[in-house]
Amino acid sequence: SLTVLQALEDGLKRADADPSVKAVMICGENGKFSAGADIRGFSSPRRQGAGFGSIISLIERSEKPVVAAIEGIALGGGLEVALGCHYRIAHVKAQMGLPEVTIGLLPGGEGTQRLPRLIGVPAALDMITTGRHIPATEALKLGLVDEVVEENTVEAAIHLANKV
């Protein structure tokens, strides 16, 4: 939602400006990282401020390490947010994908550029063109995530952020 995007942008800017913040961890609520954009928002007038791709670029450009703690699902724009992070940790039961192609849309948050850079063109093309959801274990093998955990993903992400 626009509210979530604005909060993410504001939080990142505050963290980057605060010298006491050494790293940033992005997570979802209720056991889900993000199911992506609400399609109803596509017909809404553009909001003021940075667009979705700009917010992901803001994450990517952060001088402080940004870690995504992926639980449940990271789909569409949710996966694109995670792709902008410097590190990604996923719970063993997490699923990731870019399903928007199944309704005739291409990923709009620069996932079509970041995903091939991260996992290679063949694997990225498969994910982008089929909309297939992949499990965390496959994401680890592809290099989409840096670590898969069975315990608390948020705690594991904080541990990684402290380490880097």
N, C-alpha and C positions, 0 to 999 in steps of 0.2 A: 504494500500500500504506500501511498505518498507519505503517510506519517512515518512508516518504518524507514523509508529511504531518507527522509529528512533527519530522523534521529540518528541513522547510521552516519550520514554526512557530518552532522554536528558533533557526534561523539568522536569521530576520527580527527576532525579539526582540533577539538579540545585536547585529545590525547597527544597529537603531534606538537601542540604548543606548550604542553605541560612537561617541564624537565624531569619531574618526579616519575612520570610514566615511562617505563623502560620497554614495554611491549604491549600489544593489543590482542585480545582474544575475541573472536566473533562466534556466537552460538545462537541457536534458536530457543524456542520455548516448548515445553510439553513434549520433549523427546523427538522433535523435528527441527532440522536445521532450517529449511525453507522449501516450500512447494513451488516457489517462483511467483511470478507476477499474477495478480488477479486480472484475468482477461477483460473484465468489465472496465478496468481502468484504461484500456487501450483507446476507448472512444472518448475519454475525458479530455478536456483542454489540457495542454502542457502546463506543468507546474512551473512556478518561478524557481530559479536556482539551477543547480547542476542536473543534468540528465542521468539516467541509469548508468550508461557507459562511463560518464565522467566520475561518478561515485566509485565505480570499480577501479578506474584509473587512479583515483585518490588513494584507495587501499594499496594498490600496487606500488605507487610512488612513495608511500610512507617510509621514512628513514628508520622507523622503529619496526621490529618484526611484527607481522600480523599473522595470527594462527587461526584457522577455521577449525572449530570443533563440530564435526558433522555427526549428528545423531538422526536416526530415522531416515529422512529423505532430504536430498539436495537436488532439486529438479529445476530445470529451466533457469530462470534468473537466479535462483538460489545456488545452483551449481556455478553460475557465472560469477557470483560474489565470491564463492570459495576459490575459484580460479584466480581471482585478483589477489588473494592472500599469498603470503610468502611460503606458508606451510599449511598442510591440511592433515588433520587426524580424524579418522572415522571409526565409529563403533562398528564392530563386526557385523551387526545386523543392518547397517546403513545401506541405502540404495541411492545411486546417482544416475542422472541422465538429462538429456535435452529433449523432452517429449513434444515440444511445440510443433515439430514438423508433422506430427500426426493430425494437427488441425490446420495445416497449410502455412505455418509460420516458420521462419528461420530464427535461430537464437539472435536476440537483439542487443545483448550486453557484451558484445565482443568475444563471446565464447567461440565463435568460428575462427578467431585468430589465436586466442590463448590456448585452447584445447590441443590443436595440432602441435604447437610449440612444446607443450608439456608431454604429450604421449605419442607423438608422431602422426603423420598424415593418415595412414591406413586405419588405425584404431579410431582416430578422431572422426574421419569420414563415416565410419560405421555408426558411431554414436550419434552424429549430427543428422545423418540421412534416415536412420531407422527409428530414432526416438527411443531406442532400447534402454532400459534401466539396467545398470550393472551393479553387482554386489560389491561390498567393500573389499573383499579378498581379491576380486578381479581388478578393482581400481588400484590396489596396491601393486599388483603384478605389472599393470600398465604404467605405473608411475604417476597416477592421478592423485593419490594420497601418499603421504610420507610414512604413515604408521596406521595400523589397525589395532584397536584395543577392545578388550572384553569388559573392562571396568569402566569407571566414570570417564567419559570422553572430555568433559570440561576440565576435570582435574589433570588429565593427561596433557591437554592443550596448554594449561597453565604451567605445568612442569616443563614442557618443551619450550614455551616462551621464556621461562626463567633461564633455561639452559642456553638458548641462543642469544 
